Amino acid sequence: MHVHVNAATSVDGKLSTRRREQVRISGDEDFARVDRLRAEADAVCVGVGTVLADDPSLVRHDEAHRRAERGTDEPPARVVVDSRGRTPPDAAILDGDPTTYVLVSDALADDRERVLLAAGATVVRAGSEDGSDRVDLAMGLDALEERGVHRLVVEGGGELLFSLFAADLVDRLTVYVGSLVVGGRDAPTLADGEGFVDDFRALSLESVERLDDGVVLSYDVG
Ligand SMILES: NC(=O)c1ccc[n+]([C@@H]2O[C@H](COP(=O)([O-])OP(=O)(O)OC[C@H]3O[C@@H](n4cnc5c(N)ncnc54)[C@H](OP(=O)(O)O)[C@@H]3O)[C@@H](O)[C@H]2O)c1
C-alpha cells in the first residue's frame, strides 16, 4: 500500500492549539490541493483523537474533483484508527455514503463494537501493538489493502502520524506550513507520540511550492 501523509502546520509545527481546537492554517488554494489528493486516494484516514477533536467528515471538499478527475462518482472510503471504538455513533465521519472503516484492536469491547456496527461502520480488527492495546498499524493497513485500499492518505493527528513514522509505514509526506505561530508546549505537532531519540526519520525534500500565504513541502520518505 502507498501511504501519503498530508497535514497543515503553523510555522512552529503545531497542528492545532493547546486546547486542541482547529486553526485555519491554509486557504482556498491549499483546500483545492487537498481535494485533488483525496480524489486520487482509495481512502482517507485519521486517528480517533482527530475525530473527537474536530469531527471531520473527510468528504467535504472532495466530490466534484473526484468526478472531474477520475470520471467516477465513487468517493474515497474513510478510516478511523480507534483501538477501543471511541468514535461517537453520531460522528460526521460515519455520515453519508462512503464506507467508513474503523480499525480496532483486541481491546475493543463487544458493546462498543455493536454501537459502531449499528452506526454503519465497517469494523476491522487489527491486533494490538506490542505491549499496548493500540491498533497494530501494519496489520491494519494490510487488512485495508485486502479490502481494495491501495492508496491511503493520512491526515493526522500527531499521535497517529508518529506511530506511522515509527513503524516505517509512510511513503510520502506533504506539509502545508502556514504563516502563523500557534505555540504552546502542549499543542499537538506533526509527530507527537514518544518521539525519536536517535534513528530519526530522514526525509528527502522533493519540492517547495508557494500556495496561499504559505508553502507546501513535499518529501519522499525513504
Ligand atoms: N492541522 C492538521 O492538518 C490536522 C489534521 C488532523 C488533526 N489535527 C489536530 O490534531 C489533534 C488530534 O491529534 P491527536 O494526536 O490527539 O490524535 P490522533 O493522532 O488523531 O489520534 C490518536 C489516537 O488514535 C488511537 N490509536 C490507535 N492505535 C494507534 C496507534 N498505533 N498509534 C497511535 N494512535 C493510535 C489512540 O487512541 P485509542 O488508544 O483510544 O485508540 C490515539 O490516542 C486535534 O487537535 C486536531 O485538531 C490537525
The ligand as an SDF file (V2000), in Angstrom:
LIG
                    3D

 48 52  0  0  0  0  0  0  0  0999 V2000
   -3.6400   20.6900   11.0030 N   0  0  0  0  0  0  0  0  0  0  0  0
   -3.9220   19.4700   10.5620 C   0  0  0  0  0  0  0  0  0  0  0  0
   -3.6170   19.1390    9.4030 O   0  0  0  0  0  0  0  0  0  0  0  0
   -4.5950   18.4830   11.4860 C   0  0  0  0  0  0  0  0  0  0  0  0
   -5.0120   17.2500   10.9690 C   0  0  0  0  0  0  0  0  0  0  0  0
   -5.5580   16.3250   11.8460 C   0  0  0  0  0  0  0  0  0  0  0  0
   -5.6710   16.6090   13.2060 C   0  0  0  0  0  0  0  0  0  0  0  0
   -5.2730   17.8030   13.6760 N   0  0  0  0  0  0  0  0  0  0  0  0
   -5.3290   18.1050   15.1200 C   0  0  0  0  0  0  0  0  0  0  0  0
   -4.6780   17.0510   15.8120 O   0  0  0  0  0  0  0  0  0  0  0  0
   -5.2810   16.8820   17.0990 C   0  0  0  0  0  0  0  0  0  0  0  0
   -5.5940   15.4010   17.3010 C   0  0  0  0  0  0  0  0  0  0  0  0
   -4.4000   14.6920   17.2780 O   0  0  0  0  0  0  0  0  0  0  0  0
   -4.0990   13.5440   18.3260 P   0  0  0  0  0  0  0  0  0  0  0  0
   -2.6370   13.2670   18.2350 O   0  0  0  0  0  0  0  0  0  0  0  0
   -4.6830   13.9240   19.6270 O   0  0  0  0  0  0  0  0  0  0  0  0
   -4.9830   12.3420   17.8170 O   0  0  0  0  0  0  0  0  0  0  0  0
   -4.8750   11.3330   16.5630 P   0  0  0  0  0  0  0  0  0  0  0  0
   -3.4850   11.1360   16.1380 O   0  0  0  0  0  0  0  0  0  0  0  0
   -5.8890   11.7710   15.5740 O   0  0  0  0  0  0  0  0  0  0  0  0
   -5.4490   10.0030   17.2470 O   0  0  0  0  0  0  0  0  0  0  0  0
   -4.6470    9.3660   18.2280 C   0  0  0  0  0  0  0  0  0  0  0  0
   -5.4080    8.2050   18.8240 C   0  0  0  0  0  0  0  0  0  0  0  0
   -5.5160    7.1360   17.8720 O   0  0  0  0  0  0  0  0  0  0  0  0
   -5.6180    5.9380   18.5950 C   0  0  0  0  0  0  0  0  0  0  0  0
   -4.6610    4.9280   18.1130 N   0  0  0  0  0  0  0  0  0  0  0  0
   -4.9560    3.6160   17.9500 C   0  0  0  0  0  0  0  0  0  0  0  0
   -3.9020    2.9370   17.5720 N   0  0  0  0  0  0  0  0  0  0  0  0
   -2.8870    3.8290   17.4870 C   0  0  0  0  0  0  0  0  0  0  0  0
   -1.5210    3.6920   17.1640 C   0  0  0  0  0  0  0  0  0  0  0  0
   -0.9820    2.5020   16.8160 N   0  0  0  0  0  0  0  0  0  0  0  0
   -0.7450    4.7970   17.2010 N   0  0  0  0  0  0  0  0  0  0  0  0
   -1.2710    5.9960   17.5260 C   0  0  0  0  0  0  0  0  0  0  0  0
   -2.5540    6.1980   17.8570 N   0  0  0  0  0  0  0  0  0  0  0  0
   -3.3690    5.0980   17.8320 C   0  0  0  0  0  0  0  0  0  0  0  0
   -5.2850    6.2380   20.0530 C   0  0  0  0  0  0  0  0  0  0  0  0
   -6.4960    6.2890   20.7950 O   0  0  0  0  0  0  0  0  0  0  0  0
   -7.0100    4.8900   21.4370 P   0  0  0  0  0  0  0  0  0  0  0  0
   -5.8980    4.3840   22.3080 O   0  0  0  0  0  0  0  0  0  0  0  0
   -8.2660    5.2090   22.1300 O   0  0  0  0  0  0  0  0  0  0  0  0
   -7.2100    4.0050   20.2500 O   0  0  0  0  0  0  0  0  0  0  0  0
   -4.6850    7.6250   19.9940 C   0  0  0  0  0  0  0  0  0  0  0  0
   -4.8850    8.3750   21.1720 O   0  0  0  0  0  0  0  0  0  0  0  0
   -6.5130   17.7570   17.1260 C   0  0  0  0  0  0  0  0  0  0  0  0
   -6.2410   18.9030   17.9050 O   0  0  0  0  0  0  0  0  0  0  0  0
   -6.7330   18.1390   15.6710 C   0  0  0  0  0  0  0  0  0  0  0  0
   -7.3020   19.4390   15.5420 O   0  0  0  0  0  0  0  0  0  0  0  0
   -4.7620   18.7740   12.8450 C   0  0  0  0  0  0  0  0  0  0  0  0
  1  2  1  0
  2  3  2  0
  2  4  1  0
  4  5  1  0
  4 48  2  0
  5  6  2  0
  6  7  1  0
  7  8  2  0
  8  9  1  0
  8 48  1  0
  9 10  1  0
  9 46  1  0
 10 11  1  0
 11 12  1  0
 11 44  1  0
 12 13  1  0
 13 14  1  0
 14 15  2  0
 14 16  1  0
 14 17  1  0
 17 18  1  0
 18 19  2  0
 18 20  1  0
 18 21  1  0
 21 22  1  0
 22 23  1  0
 23 24  1  0
 23 42  1  0
 24 25  1  0
 25 26  1  0
 25 36  1  0
 26 27  1  0
 26 35  1  0
 27 28  2  0
 28 29  1  0
 29 30  1  0
 29 35  2  0
 30 31  1  0
 30 32  2  0
 32 33  1  0
 33 34  2  0
 34 35  1  0
 36 37  1  0
 36 42  1  0
 37 38  1  0
 38 39  2  0
 38 40  1  0
 38 41  1  0
 42 43  1  0
 44 45  1  0
 44 46  1  0
 46 47  1  0
M  CHG  2   8   1  16  -1
M  END
$$$$
